[in-house]
Amino acid sequence: MSISSSTSAEPGKPASSGRQQPSGRKLLRSTGTVGGFTLLSRILGLVRDVVFAKLFGAASLMDAFFVAFRIPNIFRRFFAEGSFSQAFVPVFAEYDEKGDHSAVQELVDRTAGTLGVILFGITALAVIAAPVFIALFAPGFVTESGAADTDRYALSVDMLRWTFPYLLFISFTALAGGILNTYQRFTAAAFSPILLNVVLIGFAAYVSPLYARPGMALAVGVFTAGVVQLVCMLPSLMRVRLMPRPKLGFGHPGVRKILRLMLPGLFGSSVAQISILLDTLIASLLATGSISWLYYSDRLMEFPLGVFGIALATVMLPNLSRQHANGAAADFGRALDWAMRLVVLIVTPATVGLMLLAGPLLATLFYGGRFGAGDVEMATWSLVPFAAGLIGFTMVKVLAPGYFARQITTTPVRIGLIALGLNMILNVVIVGPWVLMGWPAPHAGLAAATSLCSFINSGLLYRGLRREGVISPAPGWGRFLLRVAVAVGVLVVVLVQAVPPTSAWIEADFWTRCLWLAAAVTGGGCTYFAALFAVGFRIGDMRMQSAARPL
């Protein structure tokens, strides 16, 4: 069905004839487009991490870089893809629905100017106070006596002064992406992360040997990538006639609404990133390499999350925002229900596959050079619990737009704070005894706590949407879940029987590992979908209809 029959003006034109809202098929196609570019970006991201692992291993240099890069990325989730996008897109869609291009342009100009002033101030503060930021975010980098550890603390401070300005560039890139996504132009924003990975690979492989401290080349590469990403968005903005001309706009009603929605959303939409930040803080107090092991395992968990979960959320937010602006409440709820089914259908086998193939994946991608068998084992410890939370992480990405598209931030903020508090408690409850008992790999407890909180977060978000009458399960959920469970069970049996142990992967040469991995992923995927077909599932069952039919 068509999600909404309401209309909207094209940029620069009155809303006389309008724009047809996308159908479920178009939503799926848009998700495929974003997911395809995201897949390419994630593959290049893995290549980037392989290059990092081969050249630098899991030594103190990489611990320093990961902290220096993670800090601006935490803020990025606040000001770029996180609370800013989820506040800006609904307001922008509301303005665009009115069909007044001059008002839309004014909103863009005022938003760009206001965002720029805020971000410039934060960036300047971070550059000046970089030693304080590192001490706060990675206290383990400072010894008990207060003297800085030369290999990590001093290097991470210098790196942060180059990496933090990335926040300024990527936030303006996100502003451009929010504008373009509202007009169903997803390609430019989806392509942008590819540039980051290409630049970092180039700097790691070719520029780092020129530096006395090779890690500094990575930090300079982050800065360069931010500039490249922003510049490459400008032609697409010109095509929709919405090139920003930054002006201060703290008094503009649209900007004030964005800020009002954004400020509480700093926690509501970014609680997962805050949890990861807390993990980094505690990991800095554990064995050297813990931050790197968590990073590599988190990267593999983020692969399916980015390719599917974030891609789906990226497409859903502007469409849900338009449905809300048009009063299409029934279509709004059906779209969310459809998205949840899609998550279960795709992410459940991805979760199981990632858990069972954790060791083989890490051995194939990262083993060799300075990343040894011990690093593979330690990263596997954290990848398994990270992978277990994949459904929870993805559901948060899908359900949060159900609030933000309606310009509601109080509920997800409250839920986010609950999840954040529980994450802090679980970190202490799980990791503390783990360390005291002398058990191996206590960093895995951090991953487990974060994953548990993702399910709590998503469960509370769903309960809130049910209570508000925004979403109710369409007929057929029970049968659908049973079919998926049977298919996943078959997948587990096949992978357990067919995949060699991690030790065999480490002993095999690189190309043999690649062949085994390709066979495991392809064979597992074919097994899952064949089993789904055998128990009666058909792709047509995922169509959205005016009256949902049982699956």
N, C-alpha and C positions, 0 to 999 in steps of 0.2 A: 504494500500500500504506500501511498504518499504520506510521509510523516506529517506534513501540514500543507494545507492548500493556501495558506496566507502568502502575501507577496511582500516584496521589498524593492527599493529602487537600486539600480546600478549606480556605482559611484559617479557623481557628476550629473545624474539625471533625476527627474522627479519620479515619485513612486506612483505613477499612473497605471502602468501595466504590471510592474513588479517582477519578482523572481520566484519561481516555483521551488518550494522546499524539497530537499532530496528525499528519495524513497529509501527503503531499507537496502535495496540493491546498490543505490548510489553511495549510501553510507559505507557499505562493505567495500565498494570499489575505492572510495576515498581512503578508507582504512588501509586497504591494500597498497595504495600509492604511498602513503606516509610510511607504512610498515616496510615497503620495499626499499625506500631510501634509508630508513632506519636500519634495516638489515645490512645494507652496504656499509653504513657508518659503523655498525657494531662489528662487522667483519674487519674493517680497517682499524677499529679500536682494539680488537684482539691482536691484529698484526702489530699495532703500536705497543701493546703490552708484551708481546713476544719479543720485540726488539728491545724494550726496556729490560726484560728479564735476562735476555742473552747478554746484553752489554753491561748491565749494572747489578743483576741479581736481586737479592732481598737485603742488601747491605744498608748501612746507615745513610748513605747518599740517597737511596730511594725512599727510605722513611722520611727524610727531610723534604724531598720533593712532594711526596704524597700529602703530607701535612700542609705544605705551602700551597698546593693546588686545591686541596679539599676546602680550605677556609673560604676562598672566594666562591667556590662551588656551593658551599652552604648558603652564602648570601645570595648566590645566583638563584637558588630555589625560592628565595623570598621575593626577589625583585624582578626575576625574569620569568621562567616557566611556572613558577609557583604562584604565590598570592597575587602578584601583579597581573599576570595573564588572566587569572580566574576572576579578578575584579574588573579589569579593563574590557575584556571581550563582551560580557553582558551589557555594560554601559555603552560601548561602541555600537553593538548591534541595535540597542534601543534607539540611539541617535540615527543610525542608518535607516531604520525602519520608517522614520519620519520623512525621508527623501530629500532633506535639505543639505545639499553638498557643502555649502559654506559653513553650516553649523558643524558638520562632521569634520571639515578641515580645521576649524577653530579648536575642536576638541583634541584632535591629533597634535596641533601646534602647542596648545597649553599643556597637554600631558607630557609631551617630549621635553619642554622647558622645565617643568616642575620635577620630572623624574631626573633630568640631568643635574639640576642643582643638588638634589638629595644625594644622588650617587657620587657626584664629585666630592661632596663633603665627606662622605663615608670613606671613599677611596683615599683622599688626602690624609684622613685620620689613621687609616690602616698602614699607609706607607710610612708615616712619621712614627707611629707607635708599633711598628712591626715586632720589636722584641717583646712587648707586652702581649700582643696577640698570640705569638708562638708560646709564650709561657702559660697563657690561659688555656689554649687549645691542646697543647702537648706538654703538660708539666713534667712528664718523665724525661723530657729533653734537658731539663735543668737538674743538676745534682743536688743532693740533700744540703750541701753546704752553700748552695746558691751559685756556684761557679758554672759557667756555661760549658756544655760538652761541645768541643770544637767541631767534631764531625757532623753533628746533627743540629744543634741549636743555632750556632752562628751561620751555618749554611742555609738553614731553613728561613732565618730572618732575611738574609739577602735575597733568597728566592721569592719570598712573599712580596717584597717591594716590586718585583717584576710581574708576579702572577695576579696580584689583587686588582690592578687596573683592568684586567679581563672582565671583571664584573661590569664596568661601565659600558664596554663595547657590546657584551652579550645581552645586556638588558635592553639596549636600543635595538639589537637584533630581534629580541623577543617582542618588542613593541611593533616592529615591522611585521613579524610573523603573525601576531594577533590580528592586525589589520587585514593581511592577505588571507588568513584562514577564514575570516568572517565572510569573505567573498568566494569561498570554496577554492582558493588558490593555495594549495598545500605544498606545492613542489619546492618553492624557494626555501621556505623555512625547514622543510624536511631534509633538503640537501645541505643546509648550512653546517651541521655537525661533521659532515664528511671532511670539510675543509680543515677543521681543528685537527683531526687525526692525520691528514696528509701532511700538514705543517709540522706536527710534533714528530712524526716518523722521519721527516727530512732533517729536522734539527738534531734528533737523537743519532741518526746514522752518519750525517755529514758535517754537522756544525759542532757537535760536542767534542770531537777530537781537537778542535782548535782552542778549546778553553783549558786553562790550568785546573779549574774545577768543572769537570764535564757536566755536573748537574745544573750549573747555571745556564747552560745552553737550553735545557728543557724549560726553564722559567722564562727565558727570553722568547722561546718558541710559543709559549702560551700567550704572551702579550701580542706577538705578531699574528697569531691565529685569530685573536679577537678582532683586530683591525680588518683582516681579510674577510671574516664572516660578515661584519657590518657592511663593508663596501659592496659585497656581492648581493645584498638585499636591496640596494638602492634602485637598480633598474626596474625591479618588479613594482616597487612603490610608485615609480614614475608612470608605469602603465595603468595603474588605477587612479592616477591623478591625486595622490595623497602623500606627496613628499613633505615630511615635517619641516616646519620653520619654527624652531623652538622659541617659545615665549613663556615667561612666568605665568602661572595660572592657579595659584593657591586660592583665589577667590572665584574661579570659574565653577559653576554648579556641577558640571560633569566631572571635573577633576576632583572636586570635593567629595562627590559620591564615590569615585574610584578610591580615594584615600580612605574614606569611611569604611568601604568594603575591604580594603587591602590591609589596614592596620591590624584588625583582629585575625585576618586570614594568614598573617605571618606564621602563626602556630597551626591553624587549622589545616592548611594545605601543605605544610612543610614538616610535619612532625616526624616523618620517616628520616628526613635529613638531619634533624636535631638528634634523633636516636643514633644515627651513624656517627655524628660528631661526638656524642658521649662515648660511643664505642672507641673512637680514636683516642679520646682523652685517657680512658682506662687502659687501652692497649699500649699506650706509650709508657705505662708503668710496668708492663710485662716484659718478656724476653725480647731482645732485639730481633726484628723480623716480624713481630706480631702484627704491626700495622700493615706491612707489605702482604702478609698472608691473608689478612682480612680484605685488603684492597683487591687482590687477584681473585679471590672467591666471590667478593661482591660484584666484580666486573662480569663474571660469568653468570651470576644470578640476574644482573641487570640486562643481559643480552636478550632473553625472551621477554622480560618486562618492557624493555624499550621497543623491541620490534613489534610487539602486539599491544601490551597494556597502555603504554604512553601514546602509541599511534592511535588507538581507539579513543582514548580520552581527548586527544588533540582534535579529532574529528567531531566528537560528541559535544564538546563545550559550545562552539558557535552555533550548532544546530539546536541544541537545547535552549540556548539563549534566545534564538529567534522564535522558537515555539512558545516560550514564556512570554515574550513581548507581544505575541499574537493571541495569547490566551488559549493555546491548544493544549490544555491540561491532559486530556486523554492520550494524545499522541506522545506527549512528554513522558508519561508513565510507561507506555508501551515501548518507547525507545530504550528506556533504562532497563526494562525487563529483557528485551532482546539483547542488549549489551551484556547483561549478566549471564545469559545462556551462552553467549559467544565466549565469554571468559572461561566458563566451566568446560566447554567443549575443547578449547585450544590449550588452556593453561594447565589443566589437570594432567594430561600426558606429559607436558613439558616439565612439570614439577617432578613427576616420577622418574622421567628419563634423566633429568639433571642430577637427582639424588643417586641413582644407580650408576651413572656414568661420571660421577664427580672426579674420582681418581684418574680414569682414562682421559678425561678432558684436560685436566691439569697437566698430566704427563705429556700428552700430545702437543699442547700449545706452548707450554713453558719450560719443560724439562730440557736441560742442557746448558752449557756455558756455566754461569755462576748460580743458576737455579737448579739445585741438586735434588736428589731423591727425598731427602729430609724436608725440603721446602714443599715438594709435592704432597707429602704426607700431612704436613701441618696445614697447608691450604685446603686439603680435602676435609680435615676436621671442621673447618668453618663453612665450607661450601655446602655440605649436606644440610645443616640447619638453616642456612640462608635459603637454599632451594625449597625447603619445606614450607617456607612462608610466602612462596611466590604467588599463590592464589590470593592470600591476604593482601599483599602489596598491590596486586592488579585490581582487586575489588575496590580498594581505596581510591585508585586512579579513576575508576569508572563511576563510583558512587558520589565522590566529592563534587563533580560538576552538577549533580542533581540539586545541590544546595546553591552553589555559586552562580549557576545559570539563572536562579530565581533571586539573586542578589541577597542571599541569606548567608551570613557568616558566623552568627553567634553559636549555632548548633555545632558545626564542625570545629569551631574553636574550643568549645567545651569538651567535645569528644577527643580532640587532639591533645588537650592538656591532661585528660585522664590517661590516655595512652602513653604520653610522655612520662608522667609520674610513675606509672606502672613499669615502664621500661627502665627507669632509674633504679627502682626497687629491685626488679628482677636481675639487673646487672650485678648488684651487690649480693643478692641472695644466691645467685647461681655461681658467679665467678669467685666470690669470697671463699666459700667452702672448697671449691675446686682447687684454688691455690694452696689453702691450708692443708689439704689432704695430699698435696704433691702430685696430683693427677696430671697427665700430659695435656698440652694444648688448651690451656684455660681460655684462650681467645675464642674458642668455639662457643663458650658460654655466652659471650657477647652477641654472637650471631643468633643463638637460640632465643635470647631475650628479645631481640629486635623482631624476629619472626613471630613470636608469640603475640607481641603487641600489635603486629599488623593485622592479625585475626580479630583481636579485640577492637581495634580501630574500625575495621570494615564492618564488623558485626553491629557496633553501635551506630554507625552511619546508616546501615540498612534499617535498623529498628526505628531510627528517627524518621526516615522516609516513609516507612509503613504507618507510623503513628500520625503523620501529617497527611496521609491519604494520597501521597504523590505516586506511590508505586504499590501494586498488589500483584502477587504471582499469577501469571496467566495459566490457564489449564494445561496440564501435561508435564509439570515439573517433575513429579515423582517418576513417571515412566522415562523421562529424559535422563534423570540422574542415574537410574538403574542401568540404562544402556551404556552410559559413559563409564560407570563402575565396572561393568562386565568387560568392556573393551580395555580399560586400564589394567584389570586383572590379567588379561591375556598378554598385554604388553609386558607386565612385570615378569611373568613366567618366561617369556621369550628372551628378555634381556638377561635375566639371572642365569639361564641355561647357556646362552650363546656368547656372552662377553667374557673374555679372559680377565684374570685378576690384575690389579694395578701393577704388581711386580713384573708381570709379563710385558706390560706396555712399556715399562721403564727399560727393560732389557732389549726391546725391539728397536730397530732403527726408525728414524723420523718418518720416512715415507710409508713404512709398514704401519706405524701408528695412525697415520692419516688415512690409510686404506681401511684399517679396522674401524676407525671412528666414523668414516663415511658410511660403511656398511651397517654399523650399529644404528646410526641416526636414520638412514634411509629405510633399513629393515624394520626398525621400531615404528617409524611413522606409517609405513605400509601395513604393518601388523595391526596397529591401532585403528586405522580407518577401515581396514577389511573387517575387523571384528565389529566395529560400529555398524557397518553395512549388514553383516550377518545377523545382528540382533534387531534389525528393522529400521535403523536410522537412515534418513535420506536428507540431502542438502536442502531440499525444498521445505523441510521442517523448520528451517531457520528463517523463513520469510516472516516479516511483520505483516499482520493483517488487521483490518478494522475490528474484527472480532477474532481474537486469538483462538486458534484451534489446538487441540491436544497434539503433542508430538508422538 
